[in-house]
Amino acid sequence: MEKRKLLIAEGSEDFRLALADALRGAYRICLCQDGIQTRDQLREFRPDILVLDLMLPGMDGLSLLQWAADAEICPMVLATTR
């Protein structure tokens, strides 16, 4: 069975890496540090699940969610913020 794809879009490097380490065996993981990179990876990686920091640099989380909906990219979302 193929692993689900998880995209972690988080501005805090420490949190991003800790979360990826904790979940690495269970998911195929893609990491992003800003909103522009996240938008590009949503299009290319097509994750099943998105952990999204709402306060990303470059493009905020709410704008990313609107863009994803308009592009008909609809992963399950867990939103985080400071």
C-alpha positions as a Python dict, from the first residue, in 0.01 Angstrom:
ca = {
    (1, 'M'): (0, 0, 0),
    (2, 'E'): (134, 342, -98),
    (3, 'K'): (193, 594, 180),
    (4, 'R'): (-22, 907, 194),
    (5, 'K'): (150, 1230, 95),
    (6, 'L'): (193, 1496, 364),
    (7, 'L'): (301, 1852, 294),
    (8, 'I'): (426, 2046, 597),
    (9, 'A'): (422, 2422, 533),
    (10, 'E'): (567, 2581, 843),
    (11, 'G'): (773, 2897, 890),
    (12, 'S'): (949, 2769, 1200),
    (13, 'E'): (1234, 2543, 1094),
    (14, 'D'): (1252, 2372, 1434),
    (15, 'F'): (882, 2283, 1435),
    (16, 'R'): (884, 2186, 1066),
    (17, 'L'): (1176, 1944, 1112),
    (18, 'A'): (1047, 1801, 1442),
    (19, 'L'): (707, 1728, 1290),
    (20, 'A'): (866, 1569, 984),
    (21, 'D'): (1090, 1350, 1202),
    (22, 'A'): (791, 1235, 1408),
    (23, 'L'): (584, 1143, 1101),
    (24, 'R'): (849, 1031, 852),
    (25, 'G'): (777, 657, 864),
    (26, 'A'): (403, 693, 818),
    (27, 'Y'): (394, 942, 525),
    (28, 'R'): (578, 1058, 216),
    (29, 'I'): (672, 1408, 330),
    (30, 'C'): (741, 1735, 151),
    (31, 'L'): (861, 2037, 353),
    (32, 'C'): (804, 2404, 269),
    (33, 'Q'): (917, 2716, 452),
    (34, 'D'): (717, 2990, 276),
    (35, 'G'): (391, 3046, 95),
    (36, 'I'): (526, 3065, -260),
    (37, 'Q'): (712, 2735, -223),
    (38, 'T'): (399, 2581, -68),
    (39, 'R'): (181, 2694, -360),
    (40, 'D'): (426, 2539, -606),
    (41, 'Q'): (442, 2211, -411),
    (42, 'L'): (63, 2192, -377),
    (43, 'R'): (52, 2192, -755),
    (44, 'E'): (340, 1944, -807),
    (45, 'F'): (331, 1713, -502),
    (46, 'R'): (-52, 1701, -467),
    (47, 'P'): (-58, 1607, -97),
    (48, 'D'): (-334, 1413, 72),
    (49, 'I'): (-277, 1612, 392),
    (50, 'L'): (-149, 1967, 444),
    (51, 'V'): (-17, 2099, 776),
    (52, 'L'): (-33, 2473, 715),
    (53, 'D'): (110, 2762, 915),
    (54, 'L'): (-133, 3050, 865),
    (55, 'M'): (145, 3308, 902),
    (56, 'L'): (386, 3199, 627),
    (57, 'P'): (611, 3455, 461),
    (58, 'G'): (550, 3531, 94),
    (59, 'M'): (188, 3414, 82),
    (60, 'D'): (-19, 3364, 396),
    (61, 'G'): (-207, 3045, 477),
    (62, 'L'): (-555, 3184, 410),
    (63, 'S'): (-449, 3302, 64),
    (64, 'L'): (-301, 2957, 0),
    (65, 'L'): (-626, 2787, 101),
    (66, 'Q'): (-823, 3013, -135),
    (67, 'W'): (-575, 2945, -416),
    (68, 'A'): (-595, 2567, -355),
    (69, 'A'): (-976, 2575, -361),
    (70, 'D'): (-975, 2775, -686),
    (71, 'A'): (-724, 2525, -834),
    (72, 'E'): (-938, 2234, -710),
    (73, 'I'): (-654, 2103, -493),
    (74, 'C'): (-830, 1988, -178),
    (75, 'P'): (-612, 1806, 75),
    (76, 'M'): (-719, 1758, 435),
    (77, 'V'): (-585, 2063, 623),
    (78, 'L'): (-452, 2118, 972),
    (79, 'A'): (-387, 2488, 1026),
    (80, 'T'): (-129, 2614, 1277),
    (81, 'T'): (-19, 2957, 1391),
    (82, 'R'): (196, 3112, 1659),
}
